[in-house]
Amino acid sequence: MISVDHLTKYYGTHCAVDDVSFTIGRGEVAALLGPNGSGKTTLMRVLTGYFPPTAGRVCIDGEDVAEQPAAARRRIGYLPEQVSLYPELTVRRYLAFVAEVKGLGGRARRAAVAGAIERCGLLEVADRLAGKLSKGYRQRVGLAQALVGDADVLVLDEPTVGLDPMQTVEMRTLLRTLAGRTMLLSTHILTEASALCSRIVILSRGRLVAIDTPEGLARRLAGVARLLVRVDGPADGVAAELATLPGVVRVERGAPDGLAGTAFALSARDPEPAQRALGAAVVARGWTLLEVRASAPSLEDLFVQLVGPAGDGAGEPRG
Amino acid sequence: MQSFVALFRKELRSYFGSPLVYLVTAAFLAYTGYYFHSDLVYFITFGFGLNIMENFWQILFIDIRLVLIFAIPLLTMRLLAEERRLGTLELLLTYPLGDRAIVAAKLGACLVVIGALLAGTLVYPAWVYHVQPFSLEPLIAAYLGLVLFSLVCASYGLFVSSLTDSQVLAGFLTALPLLLLWLLSWNEAATAAGTLPLVRAISLFNHFQPFSVGLVELRDVFYFAFTAGFFIWATLRVLESRQWRGRR
C-alpha cells in the first residue's frame, strides 16, 4: 500500500509537488499521469526515498519512507525513467548484485535472479554485458532489477518511454503479468494509463488535479472534443474568430507546415455547435476553409476539461 | 552489512574488470622499482656506512609517495563520477543501502587496490633483508605512514569524484592539489615567516617525513586521520545535498 499525505517538495524556491495526497491500495495498479514537468518524477523519487519531502509524509505498507528509509526501500522496486546499468557487468551478475544489496543471499539470491530473468524474458541476454544491450532489453533489465527481492510495491517511472512500438507492446504485456502487486507507474500517454491501470492520478504543475478510474475519466471526456481546422486567412484574425465560436474553450495555432493556410486545434466541451457554425463564420469573413477533422480526445483535452481553458500549462513541456 | 559487502564486492569487480587497474599497477611497480634501484645505487655509491634509514629508506619512501600521488587519482576518479555520468547513482541511492555504506564500500575497495600496490613494494625490503638482515620496526612505521598517506589521498579523491560527472576532471583536481600540498613546504625560505607555521601544519610532506625515518608521532597520525575523516564527512554531505538541491 502506498499512502501519500499532503506531500510537498520544493527545489529551492521552485515548488515541484504541491500538497498532494492519495492512497493506492494493496494490489492496485495506478497511473501517475501528467505532462512533462508536472512533478511525476519528483513524486516518485520521494516515494523511493531518493530524497525526503519538504513537507508531508509518504508511507509504504505503513513504513514512513523518511523515518525508516531502509525498511521502506526494501519493499519497493523502482524503475527510474532513465535505466542506467553498469556496462562492465553481465545481466546475471548485475541482478545478483541488486539481489544481494536488497539482502538476499545464497539460494534465495540465485532463485530471485533466475525468476527475474525468466519473468522479464532475459534468458537469451543473461550472460551478455549490460553495456551492449538494446534499449528494449535495457528497459527489461531495469524492470527485472525492480522485481528482484519480491518487492510488494513497484514504482515505475515512464516504463515505455523511448521504446519502439513493438517493444512498447511487449513491455505493456509484461507489466500486465505483474498484476497482484501494488504498482504506481507514471506516463504522459492517456491510453496507456487507461489500458494498464484501475486508477489514474492526474498531476498538473505539481498539483493533484484528479483521481479517477479510467471509466470515470472517459465519462468526463465524453463531452470534450478536438477539432482540427485549416483555414486560409490572416492567422491572428482567424484565431480570434474561432475562439468566439459556441462552446470553444481553447484555440491552439499549429506551426507553419508548408501547406496552404494555417492549422488550428479547437477544444470544445460539446463540438457540435462549433462544427455547425464554423463554415458560415469563415466564409462570412471571406476566408477559405480547407480542412475540418475531429480527433480523439487527448491528454490535452482532458486537461482542458479538468483545469479549464487556461490550460494551466498542460501540454507545455518543461524541464 | 550484507548490502555493504555486496557493493564492496561489486566495486572490486569493477576495478579488476577494467584494464586501468592493471596499467596503474604496472606503472606503479615500474616507477617504484626504478626508484628502488636508483636510490640503492646512490646509497651504495655515496652513503655506504651511513645510517641506512636516513640515507636509503627515507629517500625511497618519499619517492614511492610521489608515485602514489599520481597513481591514486587514477583509482579514485571513477568512484562516484562514473556513477553520476552513467546515472546509476540514482538507483543505488534508492536501494536499502545507506549513504555511509556506499561511501565505505567505495573507499574500502579503493584502499584494497592501493593496499595491493603497496604490498607489491614489499619485495624491495624483502630483497635487501635477504642480502643483509636489518631491524624491521622503522620500516613498519614507514609503511604505516604510506597507508595513512594513501587514506588521505583516497578520501580526498573520493570527495572530488563526488562533485563532478567527469572522470578526467576528477583525476586532475585530485592530483594537482595533492602535489601542491606536498610541495608546500619544499622551499621554506620562499615562504613568508608569518605563514610558515601554517604551511608546516598543513604540508603533507612535513607530516609524512617522520614516518619515513621510522618515527610514529601521534600528531602526524592525528593529522592524517583528521584530514581523511574530514573528506569522508564532506563526501557524505555532497551525497546528502540531493535532499535540498535540484533534480539531480
Interface residues (C-beta under 8 A of the other chain):
Chain A: Y11 G12 T41 T42 R45 T48 G49 Y50 F51 P52 P69 A70 A71 R73 R74 I76 Y78 P80 Q82 S84 L85 Y86 P87 E88 L89 R93 F97 V98 E100 V101 K102 G103 G105 Q145 G319
Chain B: Q2 S3 V5 A6 L7 R9 K10 R13 S14 G17 S18 L86 G87 T88 E90 L91 L93 T94 Y95 P96 L97 G98 R242 Q243 R245 G246 R247
